[in-house]
Amino acid sequence: MSDLVATLRDGRRREREQAFFYRILAGDAEAASDQAAADRLNGLLADEQHHVSRLTARLLELGERPTDESSSLVVPSLRDWESVAKVREEDEVRWYEAALHHVEDEDTVAVLREILASERHHREQLAGKWMPAGSASPSEKTRETP
């Protein structure tokens, strides 16, 4: 497996775990009738699911099949979610910054930069629904449409 594919798989695994983290917490917030927290958490969940989709699409473009690993994630109580989420989001920012230092593929760099911008927003605001609908990768922009 190439370094590029390994990076994309690792990023996808991380994003799936983040989505699971926010999915559980959003359900807890809804069960507790905390609509403000539920809205924030569902926004974060939507962004993380979008990240998974973008990384999955890039793997498929490279002819790879995505794999789904199980997770042993421990989700905090709703009361503590923000402090745990801040640490997790900071870790995501560091991971994407590091990944960008060794990925040279132009299409993948574009996807990683887009996700990094979103992760920085998450880190600063702990709020979601910030991801753009997704711009076409450079190779997609040159394809003819029927």
C-alpha positions as CSV (number, residue, x, y, z in Angstrom):
1,M,0.0,0.0,0.0
2,S,1.4,3.4,-0.9
3,D,2.0,6.1,1.6
4,L,-0.7,8.2,0.0
5,V,-3.3,5.4,0.4
6,A,-2.2,4.8,4.0
7,T,-2.6,8.5,4.8
8,L,-6.1,8.6,3.3
9,R,-7.1,5.4,5.1
10,D,-5.8,6.7,8.4
11,G,-7.6,10.1,7.9
12,R,-10.8,8.3,7.0
13,R,-10.5,6.1,10.1
14,R,-10.0,9.1,12.3
15,E,-13.0,11.0,10.7
16,R,-15.3,8.0,11.1
17,E,-14.3,7.9,14.8
18,Q,-15.0,11.6,15.1
19,A,-18.4,11.2,13.5
20,F,-19.2,8.4,15.9
21,F,-18.1,10.6,18.8
22,Y,-20.4,13.4,17.8
23,R,-23.3,11.0,16.9
24,I,-23.4,9.5,20.4
25,L,-23.2,12.9,22.0
26,A,-25.9,14.4,19.8
27,G,-28.2,11.5,20.8
28,D,-27.4,12.2,24.5
29,A,-28.1,15.9,24.1
30,E,-31.4,15.1,22.4
31,A,-32.4,12.6,25.1
32,A,-31.6,15.3,27.7
33,S,-33.7,17.9,25.8
34,D,-30.6,20.1,25.4
35,Q,-31.5,21.4,22.0
36,A,-28.6,24.0,21.8
37,A,-26.0,21.2,22.5
38,A,-27.9,18.9,20.1
39,D,-27.7,21.5,17.3
40,R,-24.0,22.1,17.8
41,L,-23.2,18.4,18.0
42,N,-25.3,17.6,14.9
43,G,-23.5,20.4,13.0
44,L,-20.2,18.9,14.0
45,L,-21.4,15.4,13.1
46,A,-22.5,16.6,9.6
47,D,-19.0,18.1,9.0
48,E,-17.3,14.9,10.1
49,Q,-19.5,12.8,7.9
50,H,-18.6,15.1,5.0
51,H,-14.9,14.6,5.8
52,V,-15.4,10.8,5.6
53,S,-17.2,11.2,2.3
54,R,-14.4,13.3,0.8
55,L,-11.7,10.9,1.9
56,T,-13.7,7.9,0.7
57,A,-14.2,9.6,-2.7
58,R,-10.5,10.2,-3.0
59,L,-9.7,6.6,-2.1
60,L,-12.2,5.4,-4.8
61,E,-10.7,7.8,-7.3
62,L,-7.3,6.1,-6.7
63,G,-8.9,2.7,-7.3
64,E,-8.8,1.7,-3.7
65,R,-11.6,0.2,-1.6
66,P,-12.3,1.8,1.7
67,T,-12.0,-0.4,4.8
68,D,-14.0,0.0,8.0
69,E,-12.2,-0.7,11.2
70,S,-14.0,-1.1,14.5
71,S,-13.4,1.5,17.2
72,S,-13.0,1.3,21.0
73,L,-13.9,4.9,21.4
74,V,-14.9,6.0,24.9
75,V,-17.4,8.9,24.7
76,P,-17.5,11.4,27.6
77,S,-20.6,12.5,29.4
78,L,-22.6,15.3,27.9
79,R,-21.5,17.5,30.7
80,D,-17.8,17.1,29.7
81,W,-18.1,16.9,26.0
82,E,-16.6,20.3,25.2
83,S,-13.3,19.8,27.0
84,V,-12.8,16.4,25.4
85,A,-13.9,17.6,22.0
86,K,-11.4,20.5,22.1
87,V,-8.5,18.1,22.7
88,R,-9.8,15.8,19.9
89,E,-10.2,18.7,17.4
90,E,-6.7,20.0,18.2
91,D,-5.3,16.5,17.5
92,E,-7.2,16.5,14.2
93,V,-5.6,19.9,13.2
94,R,-2.2,18.6,14.0
95,W,-2.8,15.4,12.0
96,Y,-3.9,17.2,8.9
97,E,-1.0,19.7,9.1
98,A,1.4,16.8,9.4
99,A,-0.3,14.9,6.5
100,L,0.0,18.0,4.3
101,H,3.8,18.0,4.8
102,H,4.3,14.6,3.1
103,V,1.4,14.3,0.6
104,E,2.4,15.6,-2.8
105,D,-0.6,14.5,-4.9
106,E,-2.4,17.7,-6.0
107,D,-6.0,16.3,-5.7
108,T,-5.4,14.9,-2.3
109,V,-3.7,18.1,-1.0
110,A,-6.8,20.0,-2.1
111,V,-9.1,17.6,-0.1
112,L,-6.8,17.7,3.0
113,R,-6.6,21.5,2.9
114,E,-10.4,21.8,2.8
115,I,-10.8,19.4,5.7
116,L,-8.0,21.2,7.7
117,A,-9.8,24.5,7.3
118,S,-13.0,22.9,8.7
119,E,-11.1,21.2,11.6
120,R,-9.5,24.6,12.5
121,H,-13.0,26.0,12.7
122,H,-14.1,23.1,14.9
123,R,-11.2,23.6,17.2
124,E,-11.9,27.3,17.6
125,Q,-15.7,27.3,17.7
126,L,-16.8,23.7,18.5
127,A,-19.5,24.2,16.0
128,G,-20.1,22.6,12.6
129,K,-21.9,22.9,9.3
130,W,-18.9,24.9,8.0
131,M,-17.9,22.5,5.2
132,P,-18.6,23.7,1.7
133,A,-20.6,21.3,-0.4
134,G,-17.3,20.2,-1.9
135,S,-15.4,21.6,-4.8
136,A,-14.4,19.4,-7.6
137,S,-10.9,18.1,-7.4
138,P,-8.5,19.4,-10.2
139,S,-8.9,16.1,-12.1
140,E,-12.7,16.3,-11.8
141,K,-12.8,19.9,-13.1
142,T,-11.2,18.8,-16.4
143,R,-13.7,15.9,-17.1
144,E,-16.3,16.4,-19.7
145,T,-20.0,16.1,-18.6
146,P,-22.4,14.3,-20.9
